[in-house]
Amino acid sequence: MGLIYLDSCLVIYLVENHPRWGERVAGAVALAEGARFGISPLVKCECLVGPMKRGDPVLERAYSQLFDKFADLTMPGPVFVQAARLRAHFGLRTPDALHLACAQHPPRLRGAMDE
């Protein structure tokens, strides 16, 4: 199995153990045996807003620890062009278009060129 992109909602459900979706998402992740998961900088940004707004360093740390378990995807210029295309054709909001464009883009892991 290849790389699976996780949207912010899925990461939030995992970390904050959402009453309806937390267990389901955790189960789906566990079932994806051998899969690698990736997140974008946008996922990190969206996930950290709540803990920072509430001044909750424990929850902020929980997110950071989970982020470290996922591949850190980059969002180069072509991702933004694809996001604009998605917005124009489907009327998506900018964050949703960026998530989808990042998921569609051939993965380039942050730091991969440094190895």
N, CA and C atoms as an extended XYZ file, in Angstrom:
345
Properties=species:S:1:pos:R:3:atomname:S:1:resname:S:1:resid:I:1 pbc="F F F"
N         0.850       -1.179        0.000 N   MET     1
C         0.000        0.000        0.000 CA  MET     1
C         0.886        1.229        0.000 C   MET     1
N         0.446        2.269       -0.687 N   GLY     2
C         1.224        3.488       -0.793 CA  GLY     2
C         1.021        4.433        0.367 C   GLY     2
N         1.282        5.675        0.096 N   LEU     3
C         1.153        6.725        1.096 CA  LEU     3
C        -0.302        7.186        1.161 C   LEU     3
N        -0.841        7.296        2.357 N   ILE     4
C        -2.221        7.735        2.562 CA  ILE     4
C        -2.180        9.119        3.210 C   ILE     4
N        -2.833       10.071        2.544 N   TYR     5
C        -2.874       11.440        3.056 CA  TYR     5
C        -3.972       11.553        4.102 C   TYR     5
N        -3.631       12.134        5.237 N   LEU     6
C        -4.616       12.370        6.297 CA  LEU     6
C        -4.972       13.851        6.339 C   LEU     6
N        -6.243       14.129        6.231 N   ASP     7
C        -6.780       15.477        6.341 CA  ASP     7
C        -6.770       15.883        7.816 C   ASP     7
N        -6.872       17.167        8.069 N   SER     8
C        -6.875       17.697        9.440 CA  SER     8
C        -7.954       17.068       10.309 C   SER     8
N        -9.149       16.893        9.758 N   CYS     9
C       -10.250       16.329       10.545 CA  CYS     9
C        -9.886       14.958       11.097 C   CYS     9
N        -9.275       14.138       10.273 N   LEU    10
C        -8.917       12.783       10.717 CA  LEU    10
C        -7.888       12.829       11.842 C   LEU    10
N        -6.925       13.725       11.720 N   VAL    11
C        -5.897       13.854       12.760 CA  VAL    11
C        -6.531       14.372       14.053 C   VAL    11
N        -7.430       15.329       13.939 N   ILE    12
C        -8.120       15.860       15.124 CA  ILE    12
C        -8.932       14.751       15.789 C   ILE    12
N        -9.645       13.964       15.010 N   TYR    13
C       -10.430       12.856       15.570 CA  TYR    13
C        -9.532       11.884       16.323 C   TYR    13
N        -8.352       11.616       15.780 N   LEU    14
C        -7.420       10.691       16.439 CA  LEU    14
C        -6.905       11.255       17.763 C   LEU    14
N        -6.396       12.468       17.712 N   VAL    15
C        -5.758       13.051       18.901 CA  VAL    15
C        -6.765       13.365       20.000 C   VAL    15
N        -7.920       13.910       19.609 N   GLU    16
C        -8.888       14.342       20.610 CA  GLU    16
C        -9.943       13.280       20.890 C   GLU    16
N        -9.750       12.093       20.316 N   ASN    17
C       -10.650       10.956       20.520 CA  ASN    17
C       -12.112       11.380       20.401 C   ASN    17
N       -12.449       11.896       19.227 N   HIS    18
C       -13.805       12.359       18.936 CA  HIS    18
C       -14.812       11.277       19.315 C   HIS    18
N       -15.897       11.638       20.011 N   PRO    19
C       -16.847       10.632       20.505 CA  PRO    19
C       -17.467        9.753       19.416 C   PRO    19
N       -17.692       10.319       18.245 N   ARG    20
C       -18.309        9.513       17.182 CA  ARG    20
C       -17.278        8.907       16.229 C   ARG    20
N       -16.254        9.688       15.888 N   TRP    21
C       -15.343        9.272       14.825 CA  TRP    21
C       -13.961        8.826       15.303 C   TRP    21
N       -13.562        9.182       16.514 N   GLY    22
C       -12.216        8.873       16.994 CA  GLY    22
C       -11.857        7.403       16.913 C   GLY    22
N       -12.714        6.573       17.446 N   GLU    23
C       -12.458        5.131       17.450 CA  GLU    23
C       -12.480        4.557       16.033 C   GLU    23
N       -13.381        5.055       15.215 N   ARG    24
C       -13.480        4.568       13.832 CA  ARG    24
C       -12.233        4.914       13.030 C   ARG    24
N       -11.759        6.131       13.181 N   VAL    25
C       -10.550        6.541       12.457 CA  VAL    25
C        -9.351        5.752       12.966 C   VAL    25
N        -9.237        5.600       14.275 N   ALA    26
C        -8.124        4.817       14.837 CA  ALA    26
C        -8.169        3.384       14.323 C   ALA    26
N        -9.356        2.804       14.235 N   GLY    27
C        -9.506        1.447       13.717 CA  GLY    27
C        -9.108        1.341       12.258 C   GLY    27
N        -9.501        2.321       11.464 N   ALA    28
C        -9.147        2.321       10.040 CA  ALA    28
C        -7.638        2.458        9.851 C   ALA    28
N        -7.021        3.307       10.656 N   VAL    29
C        -5.565        3.472       10.586 CA  VAL    29
C        -4.881        2.160       10.969 C   VAL    29
N        -5.369        1.520       12.003 N   ALA    30
C        -4.783        0.244       12.440 CA  ALA    30
C        -4.948       -0.836       11.374 C   ALA    30
N        -6.071       -0.827       10.663 N   LEU    31
C        -6.319       -1.826        9.620 CA  LEU    31
C        -5.439       -1.631        8.386 C   LEU    31
N        -4.950       -0.437        8.196 N   ALA    32
C        -4.111       -0.136        7.029 CA  ALA    32
C        -2.684       -0.598        7.292 C   ALA    32
N        -2.558       -1.861        7.592 N   GLU    33
C        -1.275       -2.475        7.948 CA  GLU    33
C        -0.239       -2.255        6.854 C   GLU    33
N         0.916       -1.798        7.231 N   GLY    34
C         1.994       -1.581        6.290 CA  GLY    34
C         1.908       -0.271        5.524 C   GLY    34
N         0.834        0.472        5.703 N   ALA    35
C         0.685        1.739        4.993 CA  ALA    35
C         1.485        2.833        5.690 C   ALA    35
N         1.879        3.801        4.901 N   ARG    36
C         2.502        5.001        5.459 CA  ARG    36
C         1.480        6.122        5.347 C   ARG    36
N         1.478        7.001        6.313 N   PHE    37
C         0.547        8.115        6.323 CA  PHE    37
C         1.327        9.407        6.181 C   PHE    37
N         0.739       10.362        5.460 N   GLY    38
C         1.392       11.641        5.263 CA  GLY    38
C         0.466       12.791        5.607 C   GLY    38
N         1.070       13.878        6.057 N   ILE    39
C         0.323       15.100        6.356 CA  ILE    39
C         1.071       16.281        5.743 C   ILE    39
N         0.327       17.327        5.486 N   SER    40
C         0.910       18.548        4.916 CA  SER    40
C         1.117       19.587        6.015 C   SER    40
N         1.854       20.647        5.699 N   PRO    41
C         1.978       21.749        6.658 CA  PRO    41
C         0.617       22.353        7.001 C   PRO    41
N        -0.326       22.309        6.054 N   LEU    42
C        -1.672       22.824        6.303 CA  LEU    42
C        -2.371       22.020        7.402 C   LEU    42
N        -2.171       20.711        7.418 N   VAL    43
C        -2.757       19.869        8.467 CA  VAL    43
C        -2.224       20.313        9.827 C   VAL    43
N        -0.925       20.499        9.906 N   LYS    44
C        -0.331       20.935       11.182 CA  LYS    44
C        -0.916       22.267       11.625 C   LYS    44
N        -1.007       23.199       10.703 N   CYS    45
C        -1.554       24.519       11.007 CA  CYS    45
C        -2.978       24.412       11.544 C   CYS    45
N        -3.832       23.695       10.825 N   GLU    46
C        -5.237       23.601       11.225 CA  GLU    46
C        -5.400       22.874       12.562 C   GLU    46
N        -4.613       21.848       12.780 N   CYS    47
C        -4.741       21.072       14.014 CA  CYS    47
C        -4.276       21.829       15.250 C   CYS    47
N        -3.288       22.680       15.095 N   LEU    48
C        -2.719       23.370       16.255 CA  LEU    48
C        -3.489       24.610       16.687 C   LEU    48
N        -4.397       25.099       15.853 N   VAL    49
C        -5.145       26.314       16.188 CA  VAL    49
C        -5.932       26.136       17.486 C   VAL    49
N        -6.688       25.051       17.601 N   GLY    50
C        -7.518       24.824       18.790 CA  GLY    50
C        -6.716       24.793       20.078 C   GLY    50
N        -5.678       23.939       20.164 N   PRO    51
C        -4.890       23.910       21.399 CA  PRO    51
C        -4.222       25.242       21.718 C   PRO    51
N        -3.764       25.937       20.691 N   MET    52
C        -3.122       27.233       20.933 CA  MET    52
C        -4.127       28.276       21.398 C   MET    52
N        -5.308       28.256       20.813 N   LYS    53
C        -6.360       29.199       21.194 CA  LYS    53
C        -6.779       28.964       22.644 C   LYS    53
N        -6.852       27.679       23.036 N   ARG    54
C        -7.254       27.330       24.409 CA  ARG    54
C        -6.089       27.391       25.392 C   ARG    54
N        -4.878       27.610       24.884 N   GLY    55
C        -3.705       27.626       25.758 CA  GLY    55
C        -3.463       26.272       26.393 C   GLY    55
N        -3.552       25.213       25.589 N   ASP    56
C        -3.439       23.843       26.077 CA  ASP    56
C        -2.143       23.196       25.577 C   ASP    56
N        -1.025       23.382       26.310 N   PRO    57
C         0.253       22.841       25.855 CA  PRO    57
C         0.293       21.306       25.839 C   PRO    57
N        -0.503       20.667       26.677 N   VAL    58
C        -0.535       19.197       26.698 CA  VAL    58
C        -1.120       18.671       25.386 C   VAL    58
N        -2.231       19.260       24.948 N   LEU    59
C        -2.843       18.840       23.690 CA  LEU    59
C        -1.950       19.217       22.504 C   LEU    59
N        -1.328       20.379       22.586 N   GLU    60
C        -0.405       20.799       21.528 CA  GLU    60
C         0.740       19.793       21.389 C   GLU    60
N         1.271       19.326       22.502 N   ARG    61
C         2.345       18.323       22.505 CA  ARG    61
C         1.849       16.991       21.950 C   ARG    61
N         0.609       16.614       22.263 N   ALA    62
C         0.034       15.373       21.742 CA  ALA    62
C        -0.027       15.417       20.214 C   ALA    62
N        -0.408       16.562       19.679 N   TYR    63
C        -0.420       16.717       18.222 CA  TYR    63
C         0.990       16.588       17.657 C   TYR    63
N         1.941       17.296       18.250 N   SER    64
C         3.320       17.267       17.756 CA  SER    64
C         3.883       15.852       17.769 C   SER    64
N         3.571       15.096       18.796 N   GLN    65
C         4.047       13.712       18.874 CA  GLN    65
C         3.428       12.851       17.778 C   GLN    65
N         2.155       13.071       17.472 N   LEU    66
C         1.527       12.312       16.400 CA  LEU    66
C         2.074       12.751       15.041 C   LEU    66
N         2.304       14.047       14.855 N   PHE    67
C         2.861       14.539       13.600 CA  PHE    67
C         4.167       13.819       13.268 C   PHE    67
N         4.974       13.567       14.292 N   ASP    68
C         6.272       12.916       14.091 CA  ASP    68
C         6.148       11.495       13.549 C   ASP    68
N         4.978       10.885       13.676 N   LYS    69
C         4.774        9.521       13.197 CA  LYS    69
C         4.388        9.471       11.721 C   LYS    69
N         4.087       10.622       11.134 N   PHE    70
C         3.634       10.688        9.754 CA  PHE    70
C         4.704       11.285        8.850 C   PHE    70
N         4.641       10.924        7.572 N   ALA    71
C         5.520       11.551        6.588 CA  ALA    71
C         5.125       13.022        6.454 C   ALA    71
N         6.112       13.874        6.380 N   ASP    72
C         5.910       15.312        6.290 CA  ASP    72
C         5.970       15.703        4.818 C   ASP    72
N         4.820       15.906        4.187 N   LEU    73
C         4.760       16.222        2.768 CA  LEU    73
C         5.005       17.701        2.520 C   LEU    73
N         5.574       18.002        1.373 N   THR    74
C         5.792       19.398        1.002 CA  THR    74
C         4.620       19.883        0.159 C   THR    74
N         4.500       21.177        0.049 N   MET    75
C         3.453       21.778       -0.787 CA  MET    75
C         4.124       22.752       -1.754 C   MET    75
N         4.750       22.217       -2.813 N   PRO    76
C         5.408       23.096       -3.780 CA  PRO    76
C         4.389       23.849       -4.635 C   PRO    76
N         4.882       24.764       -5.436 N   GLY    77
C         4.037       25.612       -6.275 CA  GLY    77
C         2.953       24.884       -7.058 C   GLY    77
N         3.259       23.746       -7.706 N   PRO    78
C         2.218       23.051       -8.475 CA  PRO    78
C         1.006       22.624       -7.637 C   PRO    78
N         1.195       22.396       -6.345 N   VAL    79
C         0.063       22.049       -5.479 CA  VAL    79
C        -0.913       23.227       -5.418 C   VAL    79
N        -0.397       24.427       -5.340 N   PHE    80
C        -1.252       25.613       -5.253 CA  PHE    80
C        -1.973       25.870       -6.580 C   PHE    80
N        -1.293       25.597       -7.694 N   VAL    81
C        -1.939       25.742       -9.001 CA  VAL    81
C        -3.074       24.733       -9.137 C   VAL    81
N        -2.818       23.489       -8.722 N   GLN    82
C        -3.864       22.461       -8.763 CA  GLN    82
C        -5.026       22.842       -7.831 C   GLN    82
N        -4.710       23.403       -6.676 N   ALA    83
C        -5.762       23.842       -5.744 CA  ALA    83
C        -6.631       24.917       -6.389 C   ALA    83
N        -6.006       25.833       -7.118 N   ALA    84
C        -6.780       26.878       -7.815 CA  ALA    84
C        -7.696       26.244       -8.858 C   ALA    84
N        -7.186       25.236       -9.569 N   ARG    85
C        -7.997       24.524      -10.559 CA  ARG    85
C        -9.199       23.857       -9.895 C   ARG    85
N        -8.958       23.207       -8.777 N   LEU    86
C       -10.032       22.529       -8.041 CA  LEU    86
C       -11.073       23.529       -7.542 C   LEU    86
N       -10.614       24.668       -7.053 N   ARG    87
C       -11.549       25.707       -6.601 CA  ARG    87
C       -12.387       26.214       -7.759 C   ARG    87
N       -11.722       26.461       -8.893 N   ALA    88
C       -12.425       27.007      -10.054 CA  ALA    88
C       -13.467       26.034      -10.601 C   ALA    88
N       -13.121       24.757      -10.632 N   HIS    89
C       -14.020       23.772      -11.245 CA  HIS    89
C       -15.075       23.217      -10.293 C   HIS    89
N       -14.749       23.124       -9.014 N   PHE    90
C       -15.671       22.466       -8.085 CA  PHE    90
C       -16.171       23.359       -6.957 C   PHE    90
N       -15.678       24.593       -6.914 N   GLY    91
C       -16.143       25.525       -5.891 CA  GLY    91
C       -15.699       25.179       -4.482 C   GLY    91
N       -14.585       24.446       -4.362 N   LEU    92
C       -14.084       24.084       -3.036 CA  LEU    92
C       -13.537       25.313       -2.319 C   LEU    92
N       -13.579       25.262       -0.998 N   ARG    93
C       -12.925       26.300       -0.208 CA  ARG    93
C       -11.413       26.098       -0.327 C   ARG    93
N       -10.652       27.167       -0.131 N   THR    94
C        -9.203       27.095       -0.312 CA  THR    94
C        -8.550       25.986        0.520 C   THR    94
N        -8.817       25.866        1.825 N   PRO    95
C        -8.151       24.791        2.577 CA  PRO    95
C        -8.489       23.398        2.031 C   PRO    95
N        -9.750       23.177        1.679 N   ASP    96
C       -10.143       21.870        1.145 CA  ASP    96
C        -9.463       21.600       -0.194 C   ASP    96
N        -9.387       22.612       -1.037 N   ALA    97
C        -8.717       22.464       -2.329 CA  ALA    97
C        -7.229       22.166       -2.132 C   ALA    97
N        -6.604       22.813       -1.156 N   LEU    98
C        -5.178       22.550       -0.878 CA  LEU    98
C        -4.957       21.138       -0.355 C   LEU    98
N        -5.830       20.664        0.526 N   HIS    99
C        -5.702       19.288        1.018 CA  HIS    99
C        -5.787       18.304       -0.139 C   HIS    99
N        -6.793       18.485       -0.991 N   LEU   100
C        -6.989       17.563       -2.109 CA  LEU   100
C        -5.832       17.643       -3.100 C   LEU   100
N        -5.380       18.833       -3.409 N   ALA   101
C        -4.263       18.997       -4.341 CA  ALA   101
C        -2.994       18.365       -3.785 C   ALA   101
N        -2.740       18.521       -2.496 N   CYS   102
C        -1.561       17.918       -1.865 CA  CYS   102
C        -1.657       16.393       -1.931 C   CYS   102
N        -2.850       15.866       -1.688 N   ALA   103
C        -3.056       14.419       -1.732 CA  ALA   103
C        -2.872       13.884       -3.150 C   ALA   103
N        -3.200       14.684       -4.160 N   GLN   104
C        -3.077       14.252       -5.551 CA  GLN   104
C        -1.658       14.391       -6.090 C   GLN   104
N        -0.877       15.249       -5.479 N   HIS   105
C         0.469       15.539       -5.968 CA  HIS   105
C         1.407       14.380       -5.656 C   HIS   105
N         2.290       14.023       -6.599 N   PRO   106
C         3.258       12.958       -6.284 CA  PRO   106
C         4.024       13.340       -5.022 C   PRO   106
N         4.052       12.453       -4.042 N   PRO   107
C         4.644       12.825       -2.749 CA  PRO   107
C         6.120       13.161       -2.846 C   PRO   107
N         6.440       14.277       -2.238 N   ARG   108
C         7.831       14.655       -2.044 CA  ARG   108
C         7.940       14.961       -0.568 C   ARG   108
N         8.701       14.166        0.113 N   LEU   109
C         8.804       14.306        1.555 CA  LEU   109
C         9.771       15.418        1.905 C   LEU   109
N         9.419       16.178        2.909 N   ARG   110
C        10.295       17.254        3.367 CA  ARG   110
C        11.618       16.623        3.799 C   ARG   110
N        12.693       17.209        3.331 N   GLY   111
C        14.013       16.714        3.709 CA  GLY   111
C        14.501       15.561        2.844 C   GLY   111
N        13.667       15.053        1.930 N   ALA   112
C        14.045       13.899        1.130 CA  ALA   112
C        15.262       14.211        0.256 C   ALA   112
N        15.422       15.466       -0.150 N   MET   113
C        16.549       15.827       -0.995 CA  MET   113
C        17.823       15.950       -0.180 C   MET   113
N        17.693       16.074        1.136 N   ASP   114
C        18.851       16.215        2.009 CA  ASP   114
C        19.508       14.871        2.300 C   ASP   114
N        18.778       13.777        2.033 N   GLU   115
C        19.300       12.442        2.396 CA  GLU   115
C        20.318       11.964        1.411 C   GLU   115
